[in-house]
Amino acid sequence: MSKIPVGILGATGMVGQNYISLLDGHPWFEVKYVAASARSAGKKYGDVMTGRWHLRKNCPSSVNDIIVEDANDITRAAQSAKQGNLAFVFSALEMEKNEILALESGYAAAGIPVVSNASANRWTDDVPMLIAEVNPDHADIIPAQQKSRGWNKGFIAVKPNCSIQSYMTPFWALIQAGYEIKRAVVSTMQAVSGAGYPGVPSLDIIDNVVPYIGGEEEKSELEPLKIFGKIENGKFNKASSPVISAHCNRVPVINGHTVTVSMEFSDKKPSVEQIKKIWTDFRALPQKLNLPMAPVQPIIVRDEPNRPQPGMDRDIDKGMAVTVGRIRPCNVFDIRFVGLSHNTVRGAAGGGILNAELLKSKGYL
Ligand SMILES: NC(=O)c1ccc[n+]([C@@H]2O[C@H](COP(=O)([O-])OP(=O)(O)OC[C@H]3O[C@@H](n4cnc5c(N)ncnc54)[C@H](OP(=O)(O)O)[C@@H]3O)[C@@H](O)[C@H]2O)c1
């Protein structure tokens, strides 16, 4: 099977580099088109990235000679698509919200589907916000989206914020097992790579914790309600629970967002042992479809009292599994635990690739 040619908008950024690295050798997708700002456009990717590549694994040589395009030049992307060199794009742009809204719609209108990491379209009524293990059925709003916008082949699908990945799959596994989570308090300890590059100044974060990340608490509280919601009349009807109170902190860790969670259930309350079994046994559509980027076991339960830790657990199963531990009774709510997920992999590029694999399996790409 010949591979599907894909593009990366924002290919020079922190998330873009993770896309380049994770797509190297991907069995279905091949990077053929890279785009960034006008500052980077017109030069070879390898030249632009000299001194700017931040991953431990080297930049794959297959992309070195690709000329970086201007992500604002949709006509150029449409030409590539027409020539069969571009089937869809991953969007990892960092720009003003209105600029990203206009660009992502522009690509979709030009017949180029957009699988996005940016937050701009997360609350757009007809745009699915996908975690492949949790709400794969939300992708089925795409035909209604295309119809109402008059788009033929193009569409927009997004992934949620990186801060929520470490508790969404655990919450969903419990909800699926019949336990309604009424409310939860979540405290995140978020890695510096979540702020892109150069991100948080070193003098602000070394030997320090910053107890504020603009917009993250609202995203951590509200995005779960769209993801747990249902499609009704071509729009998402939000779930009403769990009600979440979030505290988001930036900590001096390079990769891996950790979260501590206290949760309260409605009438039916699982025991610690039941929770461990539900989480260990949880499998979802990506595992059933054997999607290449899917973790074999989406939730890894650790029994040691001092795990999970970002330095030890973030890379497990390609950086795509969520690791949980310290599952114990809570004196205020019912149960508390610690969760961990890799923010630039599961929470960004890896999650985007898994969403694209899901969309391909469902016939939308
Ligand atoms: N980092 C994470 O963990 C994470 C997790 C989830 C979601 N996200 C989201 O993913 C997106 C990218 O984040 P990041 O951390 O990778 O940011 P970043 O490192 O700052 O990279 C930003 C990218 O956008 C490009 N860009 C900036 N201004 C542009 C313009 N005017 N026109 C066209 N391209 C422009 C940059 O190109 P140049 O190099 O040419 O400037 C670069 O490729 C953001 O929307 C972010 O919210 C990030």
The ligand as an SDF file (V2000), in Angstrom:
LIG
                    3D

 48 52  0  0  0  0  0  0  0  0999 V2000
    3.3280   21.9960   23.5550 N   0  0  0  0  0  0  0  0  0  0  0  0
    2.3410   21.1960   23.9510 C   0  0  0  0  0  0  0  0  0  0  0  0
    2.5040   20.3090   24.8100 O   0  0  0  0  0  0  0  0  0  0  0  0
    0.9570   21.3210   23.3250 C   0  0  0  0  0  0  0  0  0  0  0  0
    0.0100   20.3840   23.6830 C   0  0  0  0  0  0  0  0  0  0  0  0
   -1.2600   20.4410   23.1050 C   0  0  0  0  0  0  0  0  0  0  0  0
   -1.5430   21.4240   22.1840 C   0  0  0  0  0  0  0  0  0  0  0  0
   -0.6240   22.3690   21.8600 N   0  0  0  0  0  0  0  0  0  0  0  0
   -0.9750   23.3530   20.8430 C   0  0  0  0  0  0  0  0  0  0  0  0
   -0.2360   23.0750   19.6520 O   0  0  0  0  0  0  0  0  0  0  0  0
    0.0620   24.2820   18.9490 C   0  0  0  0  0  0  0  0  0  0  0  0
    1.5700   24.4000   18.7470 C   0  0  0  0  0  0  0  0  0  0  0  0
    2.2090   24.4750   20.0080 O   0  0  0  0  0  0  0  0  0  0  0  0
    3.8030   24.4600   20.1520 P   0  0  0  0  0  0  0  0  0  0  0  0
    4.0600   24.2580   21.5920 O   0  0  0  0  0  0  0  0  0  0  0  0
    4.3800   23.5300   19.1560 O   0  0  0  0  0  0  0  0  0  0  0  0
    4.1690   25.9870   19.7100 O   0  0  0  0  0  0  0  0  0  0  0  0
    5.5780   26.5500   19.1770 P   0  0  0  0  0  0  0  0  0  0  0  0
    6.7160   25.6730   19.5740 O   0  0  0  0  0  0  0  0  0  0  0  0
    5.6020   27.9740   19.5700 O   0  0  0  0  0  0  0  0  0  0  0  0
    5.4540   26.4350   17.5530 O   0  0  0  0  0  0  0  0  0  0  0  0
    4.5830   27.2920   16.8480 C   0  0  0  0  0  0  0  0  0  0  0  0
    4.5500   26.9750   15.3570 C   0  0  0  0  0  0  0  0  0  0  0  0
    3.6300   27.8800   14.7190 O   0  0  0  0  0  0  0  0  0  0  0  0
    4.3180   28.5760   13.6550 C   0  0  0  0  0  0  0  0  0  0  0  0
    3.8300   29.9520   13.5560 N   0  0  0  0  0  0  0  0  0  0  0  0
    3.9360   30.9380   14.4830 C   0  0  0  0  0  0  0  0  0  0  0  0
    3.4120   32.0850   13.9980 N   0  0  0  0  0  0  0  0  0  0  0  0
    2.9760   31.8190   12.7390 C   0  0  0  0  0  0  0  0  0  0  0  0
    2.3590   32.5970   11.7170 C   0  0  0  0  0  0  0  0  0  0  0  0
    2.0580   33.8900   11.8910 N   0  0  0  0  0  0  0  0  0  0  0  0
    2.0450   31.9800   10.5470 N   0  0  0  0  0  0  0  0  0  0  0  0
    2.3060   30.6660   10.3480 C   0  0  0  0  0  0  0  0  0  0  0  0
    2.9160   29.8880   11.2750 N   0  0  0  0  0  0  0  0  0  0  0  0
    3.2320   30.4570   12.4610 C   0  0  0  0  0  0  0  0  0  0  0  0
    5.7950   28.5650   14.0510 C   0  0  0  0  0  0  0  0  0  0  0  0
    6.5820   28.7590   12.8900 O   0  0  0  0  0  0  0  0  0  0  0  0
    8.0380   29.5030   12.9560 P   0  0  0  0  0  0  0  0  0  0  0  0
    8.9850   28.5050   13.5380 O   0  0  0  0  0  0  0  0  0  0  0  0
    8.3340   29.8000   11.5290 O   0  0  0  0  0  0  0  0  0  0  0  0
    7.8740   30.6970   13.8150 O   0  0  0  0  0  0  0  0  0  0  0  0
    5.9000   27.1530   14.6550 C   0  0  0  0  0  0  0  0  0  0  0  0
    6.0280   26.2080   13.6150 O   0  0  0  0  0  0  0  0  0  0  0  0
   -0.5200   25.4260   19.7970 C   0  0  0  0  0  0  0  0  0  0  0  0
   -1.7610   25.7780   19.2680 O   0  0  0  0  0  0  0  0  0  0  0  0
   -0.6310   24.8110   21.1840 C   0  0  0  0  0  0  0  0  0  0  0  0
   -1.6650   25.4100   21.9400 O   0  0  0  0  0  0  0  0  0  0  0  0
    0.6440   22.3310   22.3980 C   0  0  0  0  0  0  0  0  0  0  0  0
  1  2  1  0
  2  3  2  0
  2  4  1  0
  4  5  1  0
  4 48  2  0
  5  6  2  0
  6  7  1  0
  7  8  2  0
  8  9  1  0
  8 48  1  0
  9 10  1  0
  9 46  1  0
 10 11  1  0
 11 12  1  0
 11 44  1  0
 12 13  1  0
 13 14  1  0
 14 15  2  0
 14 16  1  0
 14 17  1  0
 17 18  1  0
 18 19  2  0
 18 20  1  0
 18 21  1  0
 21 22  1  0
 22 23  1  0
 23 24  1  0
 23 42  1  0
 24 25  1  0
 25 26  1  0
 25 36  1  0
 26 27  1  0
 26 35  1  0
 27 28  2  0
 28 29  1  0
 29 30  1  0
 29 35  2  0
 30 31  1  0
 30 32  2  0
 32 33  1  0
 33 34  2  0
 34 35  1  0
 36 37  1  0
 36 42  1  0
 37 38  1  0
 38 39  2  0
 38 40  1  0
 38 41  1  0
 42 43  1  0
 44 45  1  0
 44 46  1  0
 46 47  1  0
M  CHG  2   8   1  16  -1
M  END
$$$$
